[in-house]
C-alpha cells in the first residue's frame, strides 16, 4: 500500500496537502459525510449531497458554519430560506431549527465549535 492510500485509510490528514473536493465522492440518491477533525472543542465534517437530497429539520446545541465548496444548497433556518452557492458560507445559530436540501448536488464543510 502506498503512503497516500495508507494515510487515507487511517483517516489522518494531519500535515497533508489535499484537494478537499477529492476527499469525498458524491453517491447517487445519498448524503455522505466524512469527519476530518473531531475534538472536544468541535468538529469539521465534509458532506456530499446528491441533487434533491437533504437533511430534515433539526436543531443543534452549538452554532455551526456551513461553507459550500461545490454546487448549491437551500438552507432553512427558523422557516427562512437561504440559497448558498460554492464559495459562500452561512452561520446556523444554536437551538434554531434548520434543514438543508441540494438544489444542485453540493459539497460542504460543516464546522461546529462547542462552547
N, C-alpha and C positions, 0 to 999 in steps of 0.2 A: 504494500500500500504506500503510495507516495505521500509526501508530507502534507499537501493540501487536503487530500481525502481523509487522512488520519485526523487532521485538525478539525475538519468539518464534522466528522463522525463523533467527535468529542463535544461538539457544540461550543468550542472555545475559540473565540475570535480575537482574544486579547492580543494586542500588539501586531495585528494583521491589517493590511490594507485590503479592503474588499469593495466590490461594486454591490451596493445594497440591493439593487434590483435583481441581482442574480442569486441572492441568498434564499429566496422562496419563490416557487413556481405557482402560477395560477392552476387551479384544478376545476374542471367543468362542474358547474352546479354546486360549488362548495365555497366555504370560507376556511382558509387555512392560516395557521399562525406559527410563529417561531419566537420564543423568548430569547433575547440576546443578552440581557442583563437582568438578574434578579437578586436584589439586595434587600435588607430590612428597611432601607430608606426609600425604595422604589423599584420600578421595573421599566424596561424598554422592550417592547414587543413589536415584531414585524407581522403585519397581516396582509393577505391577498384575498380579495373578494371577487368572485366571478360576477359578471353582469347580472343584475337583478337580485343578487344575494344580499343578505344583511344581517344585522343583529337586532332583535326585538327590543322594545323599550325596557330600560332597566335604570338603576341608579348605582353610583359608586361612592364610597365614603371619602374619596380624595379628588382634588382637581386633576384633570388629565389633559395633555396636549395631544391633539391629532395632527400629524403632518402628512399630507398627501404627497406621495412620491411619484405616482403614475396614475392616470385615469381621472375619474370624477365621482364624487360621492354626494349624497344628500344626508346631512346630519340634522336630526331634530333635537332641539333642546327645549324642554318645557313647552312643547307644541309649536315652536317656531322653527321653520326650515332654513337651513343654510346650505348653499351649493359650494362645495370646496373642491378645487382642482389641483392638479400637480403643481407643486411649488408653494402651495398655500397651507396655512395651519389654522386651527381653531382650538380654543381652550374650552373644555367642557367643565363647568363648575361642579363641585362636590354636591351630592344629595339632590341634584336636579335630574329629573327623568330625561333620558336621551336614547336615541336609536340611530342606526346607520343603515344606508342602503346604497348599493352600487348603481349609479346612473349608467356608468360605463365601468368595465372591470377596473379595479383600482388596488394599489398597494399603499399601505400607510404605516407609519410609526405611531405607536401609542406609548406615550411617556407619562407614567404615573409617579408622582412624588408623594410619599407618605409623610405627613407631619401633623 
